Amino acid sequence: MKVDGNGQAKILTAAEIDKLFNEGFVTARDRALFGFCLYSGCRISEACSLLTSDVYSEGQQIEAMEVLTIRKKNTKGAIATRQIDTHPQLKALLEDYAPGDRYVFPGRHRHNGSINPISTDAILKTACKRVGLVGVSSHSFRRTALTRMSNAGVPLRHIQEISGHRSLAALQVYLEVTDEHRKSAIAALDFSCPPSQEEPEPTSEAKPQTRRRGQRVVRQKDVVELEPGDLVQSPAGGKCVVTARLHGRVYVEFDSGFKDNFPHHLLKKVG
């Protein structure tokens, strides 16, 4: 979290985003401006310099395009032009706002024709003060978007295409590692074998099927089937809900919105 301009930008929670957009920002322009950063993962300077013709369709009616364009000359380092699909929430915010003739967000004092990024800092500071949020910067929206994509399992290479980072290494600096990430990483280091138990040899008809993973034997009759919607306990002790099963792994989601996946035998069904 940033303090007096130091540190990384704060990652926003869903509740904080809701507060900012429903109570903090009081104009359609401010909601559209910061909404563009949140739902496209772009830099504030890129949002400020957007051309109306790259965001809105021609015509009398205000209609956002299905694909938005951030021109190469307006990106950091002028690396490449990026095209980003319009999120439904962003489309609604853009269509609730009347853009300028040339620039989507024209400047009050005509700074290069578009709003000055420095002015957006003051707008955000006022909005955060209004709802009691601290440590938020204009970069928080970009970092929140990229971290949310990563947590949802989107490949880094795909995120890089959207964010415009020069390298995957530069992108990874943005991505937050939570306490839940760290706990799950350590919990995955499960090298123990279940204690052997003397069991009567089952008859050929009742003999359970087994499958070997290295030295470990998993008896199918001892495996509790998990289905999407089941409440389970993660190896770190947290409660989560099963969302899917694929290739022997169980995909889960925690109350915080964090998603992960584990081998079937590491999860314990609750209830």
C-alpha positions as CSV (number, residue, x, y, z in Angstrom):
1,M,0.0,0.0,0.0
2,K,1.3,3.5,-0.8
3,V,2.1,5.8,2.0
4,D,3.1,9.4,1.2
5,G,3.9,8.2,-2.4
6,N,6.0,5.3,-1.3
7,G,5.3,1.6,-1.8
8,Q,3.1,-0.2,-4.3
9,A,-0.4,0.9,-5.1
10,K,-3.1,-0.7,-2.9
11,I,-5.1,-3.6,-4.3
12,L,-8.8,-2.7,-4.1
13,T,-11.4,-5.1,-2.7
14,A,-14.8,-5.6,-4.3
15,A,-16.4,-3.6,-1.4
16,E,-13.9,-0.7,-1.8
17,I,-14.6,-0.6,-5.6
18,D,-18.3,-0.5,-4.9
19,K,-17.9,2.4,-2.4
20,L,-15.7,4.4,-4.8
21,F,-18.0,4.1,-7.8
22,N,-21.3,4.5,-5.9
23,E,-20.3,7.1,-3.3
24,G,-16.8,8.4,-4.0
25,F,-17.0,9.5,-7.6
26,V,-19.8,12.0,-8.0
27,T,-19.7,12.6,-11.8
28,A,-20.2,10.3,-14.8
29,R,-16.8,11.5,-16.1
30,D,-14.9,10.3,-13.0
31,R,-16.7,7.0,-13.0
32,A,-15.9,6.5,-16.7
33,L,-12.3,7.6,-16.4
34,F,-11.3,5.4,-13.4
35,G,-13.6,2.6,-14.7
36,F,-11.6,2.5,-17.9
37,C,-8.4,1.9,-15.8
38,L,-10.2,-0.8,-13.7
39,Y,-11.8,-2.7,-16.6
40,S,-9.0,-2.5,-19.1
41,G,-5.9,-2.6,-16.8
42,C,-4.5,0.5,-18.5
43,R,-2.3,3.3,-17.0
44,I,-4.0,6.6,-16.0
45,S,-2.0,8.4,-18.6
46,E,-3.3,6.1,-21.3
47,A,-6.9,6.7,-20.2
48,C,-6.4,10.5,-20.2
49,S,-5.2,10.5,-23.8
50,L,-7.9,8.4,-25.3
51,L,-9.4,9.6,-28.6
52,T,-13.1,9.6,-28.8
53,S,-13.0,7.9,-32.2
54,D,-11.1,5.0,-30.6
55,V,-13.7,4.4,-28.0
56,Y,-17.1,5.4,-29.3
57,S,-19.0,4.5,-32.5
58,E,-19.8,7.3,-35.0
59,G,-23.4,8.6,-34.9
60,Q,-25.7,10.7,-32.8
61,Q,-26.2,8.1,-30.1
62,I,-23.5,7.6,-27.5
63,E,-22.4,4.0,-28.0
64,A,-19.1,2.5,-26.8
65,M,-17.4,0.1,-29.3
66,E,-17.0,-3.6,-28.6
67,V,-13.2,-3.3,-28.9
68,L,-11.3,-0.3,-27.5
69,T,-8.0,1.0,-28.9
70,I,-5.0,2.5,-27.0
71,R,-2.7,4.0,-29.5
72,K,1.0,3.2,-29.5
73,K,2.1,6.8,-29.2
74,N,0.1,7.1,-25.9
75,T,1.6,4.0,-24.3
76,K,4.6,3.9,-22.0
77,G,7.6,3.6,-24.1
78,A,5.4,3.7,-27.3
79,I,5.7,-0.1,-27.5
80,A,2.6,-1.1,-29.4
81,T,-1.0,-0.3,-30.1
82,R,-3.3,-2.3,-27.8
83,Q,-6.9,-3.4,-28.5
84,I,-9.0,-4.5,-25.6
85,D,-12.5,-6.0,-25.5
86,T,-15.0,-3.8,-23.7
87,H,-16.2,-5.2,-20.4
88,P,-20.0,-4.9,-20.0
89,Q,-19.6,-2.8,-16.8
90,L,-17.2,-0.5,-18.6
91,K,-19.5,-0.2,-21.6
92,A,-22.3,1.0,-19.2
93,L,-20.0,3.6,-17.6
94,L,-18.8,5.0,-20.9
95,E,-22.4,5.2,-22.3
96,D,-23.5,7.1,-19.2
97,Y,-21.0,9.8,-20.0
98,A,-20.9,12.4,-22.8
99,P,-17.3,12.4,-24.2
100,G,-15.5,15.3,-25.8
101,D,-15.4,15.9,-29.5
102,R,-11.7,14.8,-29.9
103,Y,-10.7,13.4,-26.6
104,V,-12.9,11.2,-24.4
105,F,-11.8,13.1,-21.4
106,P,-11.0,16.8,-22.4
107,G,-8.9,18.9,-20.1
108,R,-10.3,21.7,-18.1
109,H,-7.4,24.0,-19.1
110,R,-7.0,22.3,-22.5
111,H,-3.7,20.5,-21.4
112,N,-2.8,19.0,-24.8
113,G,-6.6,18.9,-25.4
114,S,-7.1,16.2,-22.8
115,I,-7.3,16.0,-19.0
116,N,-4.0,16.2,-17.2
117,P,-3.1,13.0,-15.3
118,I,-2.1,15.2,-12.3
119,S,-5.6,16.5,-12.1
120,T,-6.9,12.9,-11.8
121,D,-4.8,12.5,-8.7
122,A,-6.8,15.3,-7.0
123,I,-10.1,13.8,-8.2
124,L,-9.2,10.4,-6.7
125,K,-7.9,11.9,-3.5
126,T,-11.2,13.8,-3.0
127,A,-13.2,10.6,-3.8
128,C,-11.2,8.5,-1.4
129,K,-11.5,11.1,1.4
130,R,-15.3,11.1,0.8
131,V,-15.6,7.3,1.6
132,G,-12.7,7.0,4.1
133,L,-10.2,5.0,1.9
134,V,-6.4,5.4,2.4
135,G,-3.4,4.2,0.4
136,V,-5.3,4.3,-3.0
137,S,-3.6,5.8,-6.0
138,S,-4.5,6.0,-9.7
139,H,-2.3,2.9,-10.2
140,S,-4.5,0.9,-7.8
141,F,-7.1,0.3,-10.6
142,R,-4.5,-1.1,-13.0
143,R,-2.8,-3.3,-10.3
144,T,-6.2,-4.5,-9.1
145,A,-7.3,-5.5,-12.6
146,L,-4.1,-7.4,-13.4
147,T,-4.0,-9.2,-10.0
148,R,-7.7,-10.2,-10.4
149,M,-6.9,-11.7,-13.8
150,S,-3.9,-13.6,-12.4
151,N,-5.9,-15.0,-9.5
152,A,-8.6,-16.1,-11.9
153,G,-6.0,-18.3,-13.7
154,V,-5.5,-16.2,-16.8
155,P,-2.1,-17.0,-18.3
156,L,0.5,-14.3,-17.8
157,R,1.2,-14.0,-21.5
158,H,-2.5,-13.2,-22.1
159,I,-2.4,-10.6,-19.3
160,Q,0.7,-9.0,-20.8
161,E,-1.1,-8.5,-24.1
162,I,-3.7,-6.4,-22.2
163,S,-1.4,-4.6,-19.8
164,G,1.3,-3.7,-22.4
165,H,4.3,-4.6,-20.2
166,R,7.6,-5.1,-22.0
167,S,8.2,-8.4,-20.3
168,L,6.6,-11.0,-18.0
169,A,9.1,-10.1,-15.3
170,A,7.9,-6.5,-15.3
171,L,4.3,-7.7,-15.2
172,Q,4.9,-10.0,-12.2
173,V,6.0,-7.1,-10.1
174,Y,2.4,-5.8,-10.2
175,L,0.8,-9.0,-9.0
176,E,0.0,-9.3,-5.4
177,V,0.8,-12.4,-3.4
178,T,-1.7,-12.9,-0.6
179,D,-1.4,-14.8,2.7
180,E,-3.8,-17.4,1.2
181,H,-1.4,-17.8,-1.8
182,R,1.5,-18.5,0.6
183,K,-0.4,-20.9,2.8
184,S,-1.6,-22.9,-0.2
185,A,1.9,-23.0,-1.7
186,I,3.3,-24.5,1.5
187,A,0.4,-26.8,2.0
188,A,1.0,-28.3,-1.4
189,L,4.3,-29.8,-0.1
190,D,2.6,-33.0,1.0
191,F,5.1,-35.9,0.9
192,S,3.5,-38.1,3.6
193,C,2.2,-41.6,3.0
194,P,-1.0,-42.7,4.8
195,P,-0.3,-45.2,7.6
196,S,-0.6,-48.8,6.5
197,Q,-3.5,-50.7,8.0
198,E,-4.1,-54.4,8.1
199,E,-7.3,-55.1,6.1
200,P,-8.8,-58.4,5.2
201,E,-8.3,-59.2,1.5
202,P,-11.6,-58.5,-0.3
203,T,-13.2,-61.0,-2.6
204,S,-12.7,-60.6,-6.3
205,E,-16.1,-59.1,-6.6
206,A,-15.7,-56.6,-3.9
207,K,-12.0,-55.8,-4.4
208,P,-11.7,-52.0,-4.8
209,Q,-9.8,-50.6,-7.7
210,T,-6.5,-48.8,-6.9
211,R,-4.2,-46.5,-8.8
212,R,-0.6,-45.9,-8.0
213,R,1.1,-42.5,-7.9
214,G,4.8,-43.2,-7.1
215,Q,4.7,-45.1,-3.8
216,R,1.3,-43.8,-2.8
217,V,-1.8,-46.0,-3.3
218,V,-5.2,-44.3,-3.3
219,R,-8.1,-46.7,-2.6
220,Q,-11.1,-45.6,-4.6
221,K,-13.5,-46.8,-1.8
222,D,-11.8,-44.3,0.6
223,V,-12.1,-41.3,-1.7
224,V,-15.1,-39.0,-0.9
225,E,-16.5,-37.7,-4.2
226,L,-16.5,-33.9,-4.3
227,E,-18.9,-32.1,-6.5
228,P,-19.2,-28.3,-7.5
229,G,-20.9,-26.5,-4.7
230,D,-19.5,-28.7,-1.9
231,L,-17.9,-26.8,1.1
232,V,-14.5,-28.1,1.8
233,Q,-11.5,-27.4,4.0
234,S,-8.2,-26.5,2.3
235,P,-4.8,-27.9,3.4
236,A,-4.2,-24.5,5.1
237,G,-7.4,-24.8,7.1
238,G,-9.5,-22.3,5.2
239,K,-13.0,-23.0,4.1
240,C,-13.7,-22.8,0.3
241,V,-16.3,-24.0,-2.2
242,V,-15.6,-26.5,-5.0
243,T,-16.1,-24.9,-8.5
244,A,-14.9,-27.7,-10.8
245,R,-12.9,-30.9,-11.1
246,L,-10.4,-31.5,-13.9
247,H,-7.6,-34.0,-14.5
248,G,-7.5,-35.2,-11.0
249,R,-7.5,-31.7,-9.4
250,V,-10.3,-29.9,-7.6
251,Y,-10.7,-26.2,-8.3
252,V,-12.0,-24.1,-5.4
253,E,-12.9,-20.5,-4.5
254,F,-12.6,-18.8,-1.1
255,D,-14.9,-16.2,0.4
256,S,-12.3,-13.5,-0.5
257,G,-12.7,-14.4,-4.2
258,F,-9.2,-16.0,-4.3
259,K,-9.2,-19.2,-6.5
260,D,-6.9,-22.2,-6.3
261,N,-6.7,-25.9,-7.0
262,F,-5.5,-29.0,-5.1
263,P,-5.2,-32.7,-5.5
264,H,-8.4,-34.4,-4.4
265,H,-6.9,-36.1,-1.4
266,L,-5.7,-32.8,0.2
267,L,-9.3,-31.5,0.6
268,K,-11.7,-32.4,3.4
269,K,-15.4,-32.2,2.9
270,V,-17.2,-30.1,5.5
271,G,-20.6,-31.2,6.8
